[in-house]
Amino acid sequence: MTAPSESALRYGIDLGFPVVDENVFRTVVGHFASGVTVITTADGERSYGTTVSAVSSLSAEPPMMLICLNRSSATHDAVSRAGRYAINILTSRQGELARAFARKGDDKFAGFGHHLSEHGLPLLDDTLASIECVVEETAVGGTHTIFLGRVLAAEARDGEPLAYYRGAFGNLERALETAAYEGARDWVLRRRTPLHETIEVEALAAELRIEPALVDNALIRLATESLVRAVDGGRHEPAPMTSELVDQLYDRRATIETGVLERYLADASEEELRHIARLGEQVIELVPDSPEVLDEFLDLNLDFHAAIVDLAGSKQLTSGYRALNVMTVWRETYEPEDWAQQLGPSFVPRLVAAVEARDTAAAQAVVREQVAFVKAGAKRIIAANGGQV
């Protein structure tokens, strides 16, 4: 066998080829719909896991799978040490699980059923399929390591797969609708179309790289949430955030969260409570001292409260609760000193303590107190901006 020539070993930049812009790359790759998996492993007494879509079958003879893990991930290091991993293929009902394992944290398994296989690998319960592998080879590509694994065991079940498309989880049709809704909602709340101006559906669809009909449907849904309002010709414009709308949105959130606490806290599993407490601890530890960290803080705070609503076991109820979140508009409106006031005292430690103690009345009281505090801050900003933002 002849050795490869020097030119055959030179690729990409070495040959003077250009590199695509990173933002363009992310946008284009986001158009590739994929399944969703959680890669798990065990190293000593500890279990690790992370959400991954870069998974593929590699060979049938012998049966092999390929996964790609970011080298900054704790799960990456654990797989490297343990030399084995499991691929948990998620169902369309496991979007919250996918989001939980996509975040950084020490105890991602809290609140989610799982068990150890006969090969000593942690497997998540109720998944669509699981594939257990031992690492045969590795390769490096950019920021990731590629793990080639020989399959030890595999099992599949009936169900519908979870899909990932344009940053949204669901089945493919719902993922498209969700991507349109979340993109349109973000556009509206960030005031990409100013107040009193008509939202150009074609421009928004082009921005989101999605069909205009899906954007139209998303705007109709946003109208039912009072975030846009209809104007002549079936078009829409952003609805101003007023004190009345603040009361409406935050009171609905409080009603959902306190109602779930009333009905489900006493019977919640220990795993569910640990999951809520873990998210609460992450919120407490995060100091929003920059715009980037502020975005992460707001997302994590929403996840924390949504985890409480998750106690009801209703995906629709949790989705409805998340849809009432309008922190993005404050993110675009508040000055740094406003945030110092608006974050105020941390209600989260008290709420975590009440939830862990299964003290329903105390937990409900903290939720109502926090909502009142947030509403008062929002109304101050609205008043300072002439009565609407």
N, C-alpha and C positions, 0 to 999 in steps of 0.2 A: 504494500500500500504506500503510495507516494505521500510525502508531507504536503500540506496545503501551502500554496504560495503566499508570499507576504501580503499581496493585494487581497487575497481571499480572507485574510484575518482583519481587514480594515473595513469598518462599517460607519454609517451615519456621519457624525461630525468629522471623523477622521478623513472622510472623502469630500468634505466641504458641503454636504447637504444641509439645507436650512432646518431649523427646529420650529415646529408650529407654536403659535402663542398659547400659553398655558390656559387662559380663559376660553379661547376657542376650542382647545382640546377637550376641556371639561364639558363644555356645552354640547359638542358633537357626540362624545362618548355617552353623555346622558341620554341620548336617543336610542341607545342599545338596551332593549328590555331584557332583563335577566331574572332568573330565580334567586331566591335568598336563602342563605345557609348560615348556621352558627357553627364555627369550628371550635371544638372543645378538646381539652386534654387534661391529664392529671400529672402533677410533678410532686412526688412525695405525698403529703396529706392534703395538698391544695388542688382545687380544680380551677381551670382557666377557660375562658371562652370569649369569642369576638365575632361580630357579624361580618360576613364576607359574601361577595357576589362573584369574585374571581375564582371559580371552581369549574373543573371540567373533567370528564372521563378522558383517559389517556390511552389505554390499551385494554383489549379483551383477553389477550394471551401474552403474559399473565394479566389478570384483572388489576388495573392501576388507575389511580385518580391523581389529579393535579390541583393544588391549592396555592394561592399567593397571599402572603402575609407581610404587612408593613413591619420593617425591622424595629420601629419604635414601639411596637405592641408588646405588652407583657406576655400575651398568648404566643407570639412569635418565639420569644426566648424559651418559654415553657415547652413548646413543640420541639425546639432545637435540643433541649436537654433530655426530654422524655423519648424522643424518636418515634412518636406515634401520635395519631390524632383521630378524631371522629368528625364526620360531616353530618350535621343535623339539617335536613332539608325541611323548611318551614311550610306550614299550611297558610291559607289565606286569612285565617283567624289569628295568626301569631305576629301581627305587625307590631304590637306593643313589646313583645319579647324581642323582636329584631331591633327596635329602637333602644331597648335597655342594654343589650349586649354590644351595641355600637358605641355606647359611651364608655369613658374610662371609669374604673372603679375597682374596689377590692373584692366585692361580694356580689357579682352580677347574677348569681344563681338564686339569691334570696327572692322569694315570692314566685318562683317558677319550679314546677315539679321536675325532678330529674332522678336518675339512678345510675349506679355503676354497672357496666356490662361485665361479662365473664372475662373480658380482656383488660378490665380495670380502667376503662374509659368512661367519663361521665356522658350520659345520653339524656337529652331533654325529652320529657314526656309529650305524647300526643303530636309528634311531628309526622310529616308525610313520609319520610324515609330516614334511615340512618346508615352510614357507611363507615366502618372502622378500618383504619390503615396503619401500617408501619412504614416509617420513612425509609426509602431505598436510596434516593439521591436528592441533592439540592442544587440549586443554581441561583445566581443573583441577577436581578433585573431592576435597575434604577433604585428606588427606595424599598423594594420588596425582595423577599426570598421566595423562590419557587420550591415547594416541597412535593416531590414525586413519591407517592405512597402505594405500596402493594396492599390490596384489599384483603382484610382478614375475615370480615363478616359484613353482611348487608341485609337490610330488611325494609320492606315497603308496606304502606298501608293505603287505604282508600282516602280520598280527599282532594281538595283543590289547592294547587300550589300558590304560595305567596310570590308576587312579582314585584320588581323594582324598576321604576321608569321615571326619569326626570325628577329624582329625589323623593318620590312618593311610593308607598307600599300599597298593595292590594292585588286583586286579580287584574289582568292587563287592562280590561275595559274600565274598571273602577280606578286603576292607577292613572289612566289618561284623564278621567274626569277629575280625580283628586289633584293632579298636577295643574290642570286648568284652574280649578277653584282656588288652590293655595297660591298660585302665581297671580291670579287676578286680585285676590284678597290682599296680598302683599303690595301689589301695585297701588291699590286704592288707599291702604293705610299709610303707605309711605308718601302719599300725595304726589305720585308720579304724574297724575293728571290733577291739576290744582282744583280747589273748590270752585263750583259754579262753571266749570268747563266740561264739555262732553267727552266721555271716554271713547277714544277711537278704537273700535274693536279690531280692525285690521292691523293697526300698529301694535296693539297689545298681543294679538295672536302671533305676529312676526317676532316680537320680543321673546315670547314663550316658545316659539317654534311649534305651534300647536294649531289645530283646526279652528277657524273663527267660530264655527257652530258650538264648539266646546266652551269658548270664551263667552258667547252669548248666554249659554246655559248657566255658567258660573256667575255671571252678573245678575241673572234672574234670582239665583239662590242668594246672592249677597243683598239683593233688595229685600228679601224676606227677613234678613238679619239687620235691616235698617242701616247698612253700611254704604249702600248706594241708593239713588232714587231715580225712578223712571222719568224721562222727559219725552217730548214729542217725537214721534217716529220710531218708537220702540227702543230708543237709546237710553243711556244712563249717565249720571254724573255722580261723583263722590258726595255722600251725605256728610254734612258737618257734624263734628263731635260736639254735642251740647251737654249741659248739665242733666237734662232730661234723659238723653240717650245713655249717659254714664250711669244714671240710676237704673235704667232698664237693663243694661247689659250686666252690670255687677250684681244686681239683685237676683237676676236669673242664675248667675254662677253660684251665689251663696245658697239659693234654694236647692240647687242640685247637690252641692257638696254636703250641706247640712242634712239633706234628706237621705243621702247615702249613709252618712254616719249614723243617723237614727235607726235605719233599717238593718245595716250590715256590719257595723263595727264589732258588736258583741260576738258575732259568730265568725269573724275573720280568722283565717289560719295564721299560725305563727310565721310562716314563710311570707305571706302577704304583708304582715306588719313589719317584718325585717326589711322587706323591699322598700316600703314607705320610709322607714327610719333611715335606711342607707341613702336614699335620695335626699332626705332632709339634711343629713350630715354633709352631703356634697354642696347643697345650697348654702349652708352655714359657713363652710370653708372657703367659698368662692367670694372674693372681694372685687366688685365691679368697678375697677379703677381705670378702665380704658374702654373705648367703644367696642372693641372686639370681645373683651371679657364681659361687658355689659350684655351683649347679645347672648353669650353663653349662659350668663346668670338668668336672664329672662326665660330662655328655653328650659333650663333646668328647673326653675321655679314652677313653670307650667307643668312639667313632667311630674314634679312632686305632688301638686294638687290633683292632677289627672290620675295619679296612682291611687289616691284616696277614692276617687269616683270609680276607678276600676274594681273596687270591692263589690260593686253591684253585678259584675260579670256581664255587663252590657256594652258591647262595642259601639252601638248606636248612641247610648247615653254619654259615653266618654267622648265620642266624636262631637256630639252636640255641645258638650262642656268646652272642649277645645275651641270650637267655632266662636264662642263668646269672648275669646281672648283678643284684646285690642291693644296690647302693650306696644305693638309696633308703631302706632300713631304717637304714643308718648315718647318712644325712642327717637322719633324724628323731630319732636317738638321741644322736649325738655333741654335745658342747659345743664351743664355739670352740677351747678349748685342746686338745681331743681331735683336732680336725682339724689343728692345727699339728703334732701328733705323727704323725698317720696319713699325712699327705702326705709328711712326712719328706724324704729326699734325692730329687732328681728322677732317676728311672731313664730317663726318656724320651730325654734327649740321647744316652745310651749306646746305647739300643736303636735310635734313628734312625741313629747312626753305624754300628752293626753291620749293619743292614739295607742301608744304602747301599753298604757294602763287600761285601755278599753273604757276610758271615761268619756262617754258620749257627750254629756252635757258640757264638760270642759272643752272638748274638741270643737263642738258647735259654737261655743262662746268665742273661742279664739278666731275661728273662721269669720264670724260676724264682725268682730272687732277689727280684723285685718281689712275686710272689705270696706268698712266705714272709713278707715284710715286712708286707704287707696282712693276712695271716692272723693274724700275731702281734698286730697292733694291734686287730683285731676281737675276738680272744679276751680281750684285756685288758678291753675294754668289757663283754663278756659276763660275765666273772668279777666285775666291779664291780657288775653288775646281778643278782647272785645265780645266775648260770649260764645265763640265757636272756634274750633281748630280743624 
